[in-house]
Amino acid sequence: MTNPYEEQPQAQPSPQTPYQPSGQYPPAEQTPPYGQQSPMPYGQQSPMPYGQQPYGAPPQEHPQGTLILIFGILGIFITIFAPIAWYLGNKAKKEIQASGVQYANEQNISIGRMLGKIFTIIALVSIALTIIITIIVVAVGVSQSGG
């Protein structure tokens, strides 16, 4: 029985790549160990894999980002929170533009601001419709009662 862990002699020579001339391989001391990257020349950085950030501190979060999102969501159920989310979202957006800093939770700010804007407009329209309907009902009631 043969041992599967023994090195087997290679039956065929490996195919040669078009990138290296035949018979010329880099010296063993220049080849990095398995799992490590080869050293780059001074001043060059190796490209980062897709979707990964370079090493360093993660981007900071805006202090009011989560609050704006929560107020925007609460504005769906409790109307007073919608204009507050809209106001705070506009204020935070101006701060971000003035400072030029990339915050990790900018999407929370924009979503909360948009929810605040939408539900403030819906609340204003519903208040206006309620006033108009009330005026119509009162006018019809007065005209039918003896006008």
C-alpha positions, 0 to 999 in steps of 0.5 A: 500500500502506498502512502498518500503523503509521500511526494510523488514524482511528477510524471509531466513537466508543468506547463510554462507560463508566457510571463516567465522565460523557460528555466528562469525562476526567481531565487528562493530567498525572494519568494515569500512563504505561503500566505504572505504577500511579496514585498512591494518596492518602496512607495508603492502600495499593494491594491486592496481587494474589492470592497475592503477599506485600507487599514486605519481608523474606521470612519466616525459617526455623526453624533445625531445620525441615529437620533434623526433616523429614529425621529423620522421613523417615529414621525410615521406614528407621532406627527410631531417627530417628523418636522423635528427629523426634517430640521435636524437632518437639514442641520446635520447635512449642512454640518457635513457639507461644511466640514467635508468629513465622511461619516459612517452613518450619513445614510441614516441621516438622509433616510431620517431626513427624507422620512421627516420631510415626507410625513411632515408634508402628509401631516400638513396636507391632512390638517388642511383637508381636515380644516376644509372638510370642517368648514364645508360641514359647518357651512352645509349645516348652517344652510340647512338649519334655517339659513 
